[in-house]
Amino acid sequence: MAAVRSGRRPTGATTSSPARSAAPTQPALVPAVTPEWFEGKFDEVNFIQRLTRKIVVEQKSQDKNKGEFQPGPFIEAFSFTLDSINKLQDKTARKLANASEETGAARSELTQSLVGLRDQFEKNFKHFHKLDKRINAVGNTAIRIGDRLEAVDSQRLRALESKEIMECLLALNAETTPTEPDKLLDWFFAFKMDTASYKIKKRIGDFKTKGVYHFTFDKPDAIHRYERVILAKKLWSIAQDLNIERLLKAKQNMEILVDRLENYLLDKFDDASAGRDYVTMKECAMMLFEFNGGDSCIKHYIASLDMFLDPKKIQEDVDLALSSEGVSSDSFSSYDDSRLVDDPRLVGFFDGIKKTMGDEYAVITKVFPQPVGIMKELVQRIFEQRISKFMETVFVQIKTPLVFLRTLATAYAKCNEVVEALQGLLMSDVNYELLVDSIFSAYRSSYMEREVSSLSSIFELLLAEEAGERLKQEKRAAQDVDVDQGTLLSLEMALNFVHASEEASKRCVLVSWKSDAATNLVQLFVQLLKYLGYQYVNEVLGKAVHQLPVACIKSYAKTLKVVDGFFRLIYVVNQIVMFIQKHFHLDILPNISSANELTSCELAKDKLLLELEQKVAHGLQKSLSATMSAIEKILYQKQKKADFRLAENDTSVPFNSVTEACAETIALMRQVHAFMSATLDGQNLEVVTNDFGRRASKVLLEHFKGFTISQGAGGLQLLRDLTAYKECAKQLFTNDGVLDEFETLRELANIHLVAPDHLKVVLSESRLAKMDRNEVMQFIRLRSDYNRNWKF
């Protein structure tokens, strides 16, 4: 049985066993077992269910066997399945054996193939190694031969050059050699030498091989002049140390020749420059660079530029600097906080400088073999001479501090644009910072003192304007004319403060020395806090809070007007604080990397905000107190003693109507809540409205303690009023505690609607159970039928 359950052949059984000699017939209700049944995770329960599902269904469908279990079909099914599994096992074992044999044969064949490939690879590698050695040997031999040929050629060339120098030196010493500069130069160029043709061909080959400097290779006469310039340089070097008396004439002629040759090349360069003949300019520049390093050529080229030589060009710069058209104004209203103030003079001048630099760079790269060096000298000359003089002329005529600062910032920015343009020309190894500082260093040293003084003057001017407006308001208040507190602070005025600080901050980041930028920014921001924060907002807010009433004044309508004005003043204060915070985060914070400077700046800002918050909180408390006083005044004036002492059959009060006091109180609560919603937001609105709701519920609770309530119609009227207050609270407030207080207030009406013997149920099963017992008893005593003998 164990073997049957496990599906394995019993120990010792063979395929030729008599018990298995005849294959059993497959029952009709038993499915054939295939290898797919054993794929994946094998589950014995699912296997048995799948095998016997049809048999179980068949037995259940036969009514005659109902209630009896027939094991026969199951035994037959299991026997057939066991035999099928054994056959499947044998078949699988044979397949595995065959696969193992095939795998072994393939492995052996693969091993033999790999061994053969390895032997072949080793053989090929040895051949390659031998070939590499032979190639190296041949290469080394070729290199040695090349070096020897080059050495021989060099020795031959040096010998020819020595012969050439001696022949020329002797010719210069001859009596027949002309001594006039022009004739001597012509003689020198026409002097015939045996090596001339060879050297010209070799020089052209060198130029083409190097490909460093584009030259007119198809003009042998140009190469001839080039070679003669090199020869002159060598002769001059020898002549300087020549002290033989018999060669004195040669030395004198050499001095005349060198001087005339340099002037000849410079004159030819100038003529070519005037005609924009870049090929000839290039030839002359190359010869001069070979002759004397090119110093004379560079200085001559730069000095001959119109910007330094032409009086008209120089005067144009002076006239532009002295021009006043479109110059920065000292009027603060001209400021645009999106950019630095543009000065047409500076824009035109520095744009012209950039164009000139680009044009000259294009010429210099075409003409000179070392353009970067020439551009360095040109840039230095432009900065030290042209830009420096222009800025001195501009600054000398400025009279007002703000115009000076705006001009300085714009000029400094435009000058840095020129630097960026030069860096774009791949001139990165120039000390541009030193060049810019050579122009602006003196102005930058005194910049911060000027900036603080200018900003303080602007702020004081703005405060003076605001002080004039406040003086007018104070005079009106003295004449008993209502002053709207919501207009005490001006957003436009505050924006002027912030914009002035933004402009100064942008200049500070641009113009200040990097080491001082953070400290200077903090100093400017503190100036803004001092004037806008303390001397304007804080002072106005403090006076407004001081003038707020704590009780209802004259009429509750006038009180509401004062409260509304204060809430609108709070809104303006919040907007100004947002301006300051935005300015801090956009213009100050990103430019401060020092922790000490940042902490100092934040402490100064937070100190101001804390002081403003304290004043606002004090003002809100006084406003809420004045509002509660107004509610009390309405209730006192409008609530009549007879409102809740109605006769049982009194029909004078319309059904579902509230008392006049209730209607006006709700109207006032809605109005004050509208003030808050329009001027506060977020958590501030939630905190203030919740406080307002709690105070209002307490005022109403105390108010109803002073009225006697008649049962029936009087209790119903009280219920209508308290329900109206509760519905109003649900619309105005979101705090569960506040709504719970109004709900409790509304349930107080039930005390006056039930019979005395039901009071105990009302007090124990409603919200009133949470109220103070003594306070509840006060409302019970307000019943018109109250009897002190009642027991609860």
URFEN-V316330 format. One record per residue. N is the residue number from 1. RES is the residue in one small letter. PSI is psi in whole degrees, -180 to 180 (* if undefined). NEAR is the number of other ideal C-beta (glycine too) atoms within 12 Angstrom. Layout:
BEGIN
n:res:psi:near
N:RES:PSI:NEAR
N:RES:PSI:NEAR
END
This chain:
BEGIN
n:res:psi:near
1:m:-36:9
2:a:-40:10
3:a:-37:18
4:v:-44:21
5:r:-35:15
6:s:-18:16
7:g:14:27
8:r:155:15
9:r:136:24
10:p:151:18
11:t:132:9
12:g:-9:7
13:a:148:19
14:t:168:14
15:t:-17:18
16:s:14:9
17:s:140:14
18:p:-32:9
19:a:-18:18
20:r:13:21
21:s:-34:11
22:a:125:9
23:a:129:14
24:p:152:21
25:t:141:13
26:q:121:17
27:p:152:25
28:a:-33:14
29:l:4:23
30:v:124:29
31:p:152:22
32:a:135:21
33:v:127:27
34:t:166:16
35:p:-25:17
36:e:-24:12
37:w:-24:22
38:f:8:19
39:e:147:9
40:g:-155:9
41:k:124:8
42:f:131:15
43:d:116:13
44:e:-41:15
45:v:-47:10
46:n:-36:15
47:f:-48:21
48:i:-43:22
49:q:-42:15
50:r:-35:24
51:l:-37:31
52:t:6:28
53:r:-48:19
54:k:-36:20
55:i:-45:32
56:v:-44:21
57:v:-40:13
58:e:-44:20
59:q:-36:24
60:k:-30:17
61:s:-13:13
62:q:111:16
63:d:-31:9
64:k:-25:9
65:n:13:17
66:k:129:11
67:g:-7:10
68:e:140:12
69:f:127:15
70:q:103:19
71:p:-17:15
72:g:-53:17
73:p:-34:25
74:f:-41:25
75:i:-44:20
76:e:-43:23
77:a:-44:35
78:f:-39:29
79:s:-46:27
80:f:-42:30
81:t:-39:33
82:l:-42:30
83:d:-41:32
84:s:-39:29
85:i:-40:29
86:n:-42:30
87:k:-41:24
88:l:-35:24
89:q:-44:23
90:d:-45:20
91:k:-43:18
92:t:-39:17
93:a:-42:16
94:r:-42:15
95:k:-41:15
96:l:-40:14
97:a:-46:14
98:n:-44:14
99:a:-37:14
100:s:-41:14
101:e:-45:14
102:e:-40:14
103:t:-41:14
104:g:-43:14
105:a:-43:14
106:a:-38:14
107:r:-43:14
108:s:-42:14
109:e:-41:14
110:l:-40:14
111:t:-44:14
112:q:-39:14
113:s:-42:14
114:l:-39:14
115:v:-42:14
116:g:-42:14
117:l:-39:14
118:r:-44:14
119:d:-42:14
120:q:-41:14
121:f:-43:14
122:e:-39:14
123:k:-45:14
124:n:-38:14
125:f:-39:14
126:k:-42:14
127:h:-42:14
128:f:-40:14
129:h:-42:14
130:k:-42:14
131:l:-39:14
132:d:-41:14
133:k:-42:14
134:r:-41:14
135:i:-44:14
136:n:-40:14
137:a:-43:14
138:v:-41:14
139:g:-45:14
140:n:-39:14
141:t:-42:14
142:a:-40:14
143:i:-43:14
144:r:-40:14
145:i:-43:14
146:g:-43:14
147:d:-40:14
148:r:-40:14
149:l:-41:14
150:e:-41:14
151:a:-41:14
152:v:-42:14
153:d:-41:17
154:s:-43:15
155:q:-40:14
156:r:-42:18
157:l:-41:20
158:r:-38:16
159:a:-42:16
160:l:-41:24
161:e:-39:27
162:s:-42:18
163:k:-42:19
164:e:-46:30
165:i:-43:30
166:m:-42:22
167:e:-44:23
168:c:-39:37
169:l:-41:33
170:l:-37:22
171:a:-38:29
172:l:-27:37
173:n:-8:26
174:a:151:19
175:e:-27:12
176:t:-9:14
177:t:130:27
178:p:151:23
179:t:-11:23
180:e:138:14
181:p:-49:22
182:d:-45:19
183:k:-37:18
184:l:-39:31
185:l:-43:31
186:d:-42:19
187:w:-42:26
188:f:-43:35
189:f:-30:29
190:a:-9:18
191:f:125:31
192:k:138:16
193:m:147:25
194:d:-26:15
195:t:0:28
196:a:-48:28
197:s:-43:17
198:y:-45:21
199:k:-34:27
200:i:-46:25
201:k:-43:18
202:k:-39:22
203:r:-42:31
204:i:-42:24
205:g:-41:16
206:d:-44:20
207:f:-44:25
208:k:-36:18
209:t:-46:12
210:k:-44:14
211:g:23:11
212:v:-42:12
213:y:121:26
214:h:123:20
215:f:161:30
216:t:83:25
217:f:-20:23
218:d:12:12
219:k:92:19
220:p:-30:19
221:d:-33:16
222:a:-41:27
223:i:-36:31
224:h:-45:29
225:r:-39:35
226:y:-45:37
227:e:-36:38
228:r:-33:37
229:v:-42:35
230:i:-40:29
231:l:-42:39
232:a:-39:41
233:k:-43:27
234:k:-42:25
235:l:-40:37
236:w:-36:31
237:s:-39:19
238:i:-40:26
239:a:-30:29
240:q:-29:14
241:d:10:12
242:l:116:24
243:n:20:12
244:i:127:15
245:e:-34:10
246:r:-19:13
247:l:19:23
248:l:-39:16
249:k:-38:26
250:a:-41:33
251:k:-42:26
252:q:-44:20
253:n:-35:39
254:m:-40:36
255:e:-44:24
256:i:-42:29
257:l:-45:41
258:v:-45:34
259:d:-44:23
260:r:-36:27
261:l:-43:39
262:e:-45:32
263:n:-37:23
264:y:-47:29
265:l:-38:37
266:l:-41:31
267:d:-43:23
268:k:-38:30
269:f:-44:36
270:d:-44:25
271:d:-42:17
272:a:-37:26
273:s:-41:32
274:a:-35:15
275:g:7:13
276:r:38:15
277:d:88:20
278:y:-27:22
279:v:-47:24
280:t:-40:28
281:m:-41:34
282:k:-43:32
283:e:-48:34
284:c:-40:41
285:a:-42:45
286:m:-41:34
287:m:-42:39
288:l:-35:40
289:f:-37:30
290:e:-34:29
291:f:-50:35
292:n:23:26
293:g:-4:18
294:g:4:31
295:d:-47:20
296:s:-37:27
297:c:-44:41
298:i:-51:33
299:k:-39:21
300:h:-42:30
301:y:-47:35
302:i:-42:33
303:a:-25:21
304:s:-2:24
305:l:144:29
306:d:-34:21
307:m:-24:31
308:f:-20:25
309:l:-39:18
310:d:118:14
311:p:-34:12
312:k:-43:12
313:k:-42:18
314:i:-40:21
315:q:-31:17
316:e:-41:22
317:d:-43:35
318:v:-45:22
319:d:-39:19
320:l:-40:31
321:a:-34:32
322:l:-7:20
323:s:145:21
324:s:1:18
325:e:123:12
326:g:12:17
327:v:150:29
328:s:136:35
329:s:155:20
330:d:5:23
331:s:128:17
332:f:-26:33
333:s:-13:17
334:s:1:20
335:y:136:32
336:d:114:17
337:d:-1:24
338:s:-14:11
339:r:171:16
340:l:153:32
341:v:126:35
342:d:138:26
343:d:115:36
344:p:-33:22
345:r:-47:34
346:l:-41:38
347:v:-49:27
348:g:-42:25
349:f:-52:36
350:f:-31:37
351:d:-39:21
352:g:-39:26
353:i:-45:34
354:k:-42:29
355:k:-43:17
356:t:-43:31
357:m:-45:36
358:g:-43:22
359:d:-46:22
360:e:-35:34
361:y:-40:28
362:a:-41:18
363:v:-45:27
364:i:-41:36
365:t:-26:26
366:k:-30:24
367:v:-48:36
368:f:144:37
369:p:-20:30
370:q:75:23
371:p:-32:29
372:v:-44:22
373:g:-41:26
374:i:-41:33
375:m:-35:36
376:k:-48:28
377:e:-40:31
378:l:-44:39
379:v:-46:40
380:q:-41:27
381:r:-42:28
382:i:-44:37
383:f:-47:33
384:e:-29:23
385:q:-58:27
386:r:-54:37
387:i:-43:37
388:s:-46:28
389:k:-40:25
390:f:-47:37
391:m:-37:39
392:e:-42:23
393:t:-38:27
394:v:-48:39
395:f:-29:30
396:v:-24:16
397:q:-2:19
398:i:133:29
399:k:-29:13
400:t:146:21
401:p:-44:27
402:l:-41:33
403:v:-41:28
404:f:-47:33
405:l:-43:44
406:r:-41:41
407:t:-42:43
408:l:-46:41
409:a:-44:39
410:t:-44:37
411:a:-42:43
412:y:-41:36
413:a:-44:29
414:k:-36:37
415:c:-38:41
416:n:-29:26
417:e:-38:26
418:v:-41:37
419:v:-44:32
420:e:-40:19
421:a:-40:27
422:l:-38:34
423:q:-31:20
424:g:-19:15
425:l:18:27
426:l:27:14
427:m:75:31
428:s:-13:15
429:d:19:14
430:v:139:26
431:n:81:17
432:y:-35:25
433:e:-40:19
434:l:-39:16
435:l:-46:28
436:v:-41:33
437:d:-30:24
438:s:-23:23
439:i:-43:35
440:f:-1:35
441:s:-46:20
442:a:-40:15
443:y:-37:34
444:r:-30:33
445:s:-35:16
446:s:9:21
447:y:-49:34
448:m:-38:29
449:e:-43:20
450:r:-41:32
451:e:-46:40
452:v:-43:32
453:s:-44:23
454:s:-45:34
455:l:-40:39
456:s:-39:28
457:s:-41:24
458:i:-46:36
459:f:-41:36
460:e:-37:22
461:l:-42:24
462:l:-40:32
463:l:-35:28
464:a:-41:18
465:e:-44:21
466:e:-35:30
467:a:-35:19
468:g:-41:15
469:e:-40:23
470:r:-35:27
471:l:-40:14
472:k:-41:18
473:q:-39:28
474:e:-37:18
475:k:-40:14
476:r:-40:16
477:a:-37:20
478:a:-27:11
479:q:16:11
480:d:32:10
481:v:130:12
482:d:133:21
483:v:123:27
484:d:113:22
485:q:-24:37
486:g:-15:28
487:t:7:26
488:l:-32:37
489:l:142:41
490:s:124:27
491:l:-36:26
492:e:-41:20
493:m:-43:34
494:a:-39:35
495:l:-35:27
496:n:-41:31
497:f:-51:44
498:v:-41:43
499:h:-39:31
500:a:-41:41
501:s:-39:45
502:e:-45:34
503:e:-45:37
504:a:-38:46
505:s:-42:39
506:k:-43:36
507:r:-40:42
508:c:-46:40
509:v:-37:31
510:l:-46:35
511:v:-31:40
512:s:153:36
513:w:144:21
514:k:-38:19
515:s:-21:12
516:d:-6:24
517:a:-46:31
518:a:-46:30
519:t:-42:26
520:n:-39:36
521:l:-44:41
522:v:-42:35
523:q:-42:33
524:l:-41:48
525:f:-38:44
526:v:-35:32
527:q:-42:36
528:l:-44:45
529:l:-39:39
530:k:-50:28
531:y:-52:36
532:l:-46:43
533:g:-54:40
534:y:-52:28
535:q:-18:26
536:y:-71:40
537:v:-51:43
538:n:-41:30
539:e:-46:26
540:v:-44:40
541:l:-41:37
542:g:-43:25
543:k:-39:24
544:a:-43:40
545:v:-41:32
546:h:-35:17
547:q:-9:26
548:l:136:34
549:p:152:32
550:v:-8:23
551:a:168:21
552:c:132:30
553:i:130:24
554:k:-80:18
555:s:154:17
556:y:-23:34
557:a:-43:20
558:k:-35:20
559:t:-44:36
560:l:-37:34
561:k:-41:29
562:v:-44:40
563:v:-43:46
564:d:-44:33
565:g:-40:32
566:f:-40:48
567:f:-38:42
568:r:-32:30
569:l:-40:41
570:i:-41:42
571:y:-45:30
572:v:-42:34
573:v:-44:45
574:n:-41:30
575:q:-41:25
576:i:-41:38
577:v:-39:34
578:m:-39:21
579:f:-46:33
580:i:-45:38
581:q:-43:25
582:k:-44:21
583:h:-41:36
584:f:-47:35
585:h:-30:19
586:l:-38:21
587:d:-27:34
588:i:-58:40
589:l:-47:24
590:p:-18:17
591:n:11:29
592:i:114:29
593:s:-16:16
594:s:129:20
595:a:-37:11
596:n:-45:14
597:e:-42:26
598:l:-43:24
599:t:-42:15
600:s:-43:23
601:c:-45:36
602:e:-37:25
603:l:-43:18
604:a:-42:28
605:k:-47:31
606:d:-33:20
607:k:-43:20
608:l:-47:34
609:l:-37:27
610:l:-43:18
611:e:-41:25
612:l:-41:36
613:e:-41:22
614:q:-41:18
615:k:-41:31
616:v:-44:36
617:a:-43:22
618:h:-42:23
619:g:-39:38
620:l:-40:37
621:q:-42:24
622:k:-38:29
623:s:-43:44
624:l:-37:39
625:s:-42:28
626:a:-37:39
627:t:-44:45
628:m:-37:37
629:s:-37:32
630:a:-41:41
631:i:-44:41
632:e:-37:29
633:k:-41:30
634:i:-48:34
635:l:-37:37
636:y:-40:22
637:q:-35:17
638:k:-23:26
639:q:120:30
640:k:152:19
641:k:-31:19
642:a:-1:20
643:d:-32:34
644:f:11:41
645:r:73:26
646:l:144:29
647:a:157:17
648:e:-38:15
649:n:22:10
650:d:121:19
651:t:13:10
652:s:-22:13
653:v:123:26
654:p:147:12
655:f:136:12
656:n:15:12
657:s:149:17
658:v:167:31
659:t:162:34
660:e:-40:20
661:a:-41:34
662:c:-46:35
663:a:-44:23
664:e:-35:27
665:t:-44:39
666:i:-41:33
667:a:-41:24
668:l:-42:38
669:m:-42:41
670:r:-39:26
671:q:-46:29
672:v:-40:41
673:h:-36:35
674:a:-39:23
675:f:-47:37
676:m:-45:35
677:s:-32:24
678:a:-20:18
679:t:-17:32
680:l:163:31
681:d:167:18
682:g:-140:11
683:q:-32:10
684:n:-45:24
685:l:-42:28
686:e:-44:20
687:v:-45:24
688:v:-43:37
689:t:-36:37
690:n:-42:29
691:d:-41:30
692:f:-45:41
693:g:-44:39
694:r:-44:26
695:r:-42:31
696:a:-42:40
697:s:-38:37
698:k:-40:24
699:v:-44:35
700:l:-40:39
701:l:-45:28
702:e:-35:21
703:h:-46:34
704:f:-8:38
705:k:-13:23
706:g:12:21
707:f:141:35
708:t:132:26
709:i:125:38
710:s:147:28
711:q:151:31
712:g:-112:25
713:a:-39:27
714:g:-43:34
715:g:-38:35
716:l:-39:30
717:q:-41:40
718:l:-41:44
719:l:-42:32
720:r:-42:29
721:d:-48:42
722:l:-34:40
723:t:-40:27
724:a:-41:32
725:y:-41:45
726:k:-44:34
727:e:-38:23
728:c:-43:33
729:a:-39:37
730:k:-31:20
731:q:-28:20
732:l:-34:33
733:f:152:36
734:t:-11:18
735:n:131:23
736:d:-37:14
737:g:-41:17
738:v:-46:33
739:l:-36:27
740:d:-37:23
741:e:-42:31
742:f:-34:37
743:e:-41:28
744:t:-41:32
745:l:-41:41
746:r:-36:33
747:e:-14:32
748:l:-25:43
749:a:-26:36
750:n:-25:33
751:i:-31:44
752:h:7:39
753:l:-7:29
754:v:160:25
755:a:156:18
756:p:-37:24
757:d:-8:12
758:h:-1:19
759:l:-35:30
760:k:-40:20
761:v:-44:17
762:v:-41:28
763:l:-25:29
764:s:-23:16
765:e:14:15
766:s:-176:24
767:r:-21:24
768:l:-19:30
769:a:-23:17
770:k:-13:17
771:m:160:26
772:d:133:14
773:r:-41:15
774:n:-37:11
775:e:-38:23
776:v:-40:29
777:m:-32:22
778:q:-39:23
779:f:-32:38
780:i:-38:33
781:r:-15:23
782:l:-10:30
783:r:138:33
784:s:-22:27
785:d:20:24
786:y:139:21
787:n:124:14
788:r:-12:11
789:n:-4:7
790:w:144:19
791:k:139:11
792:f:*:20
END
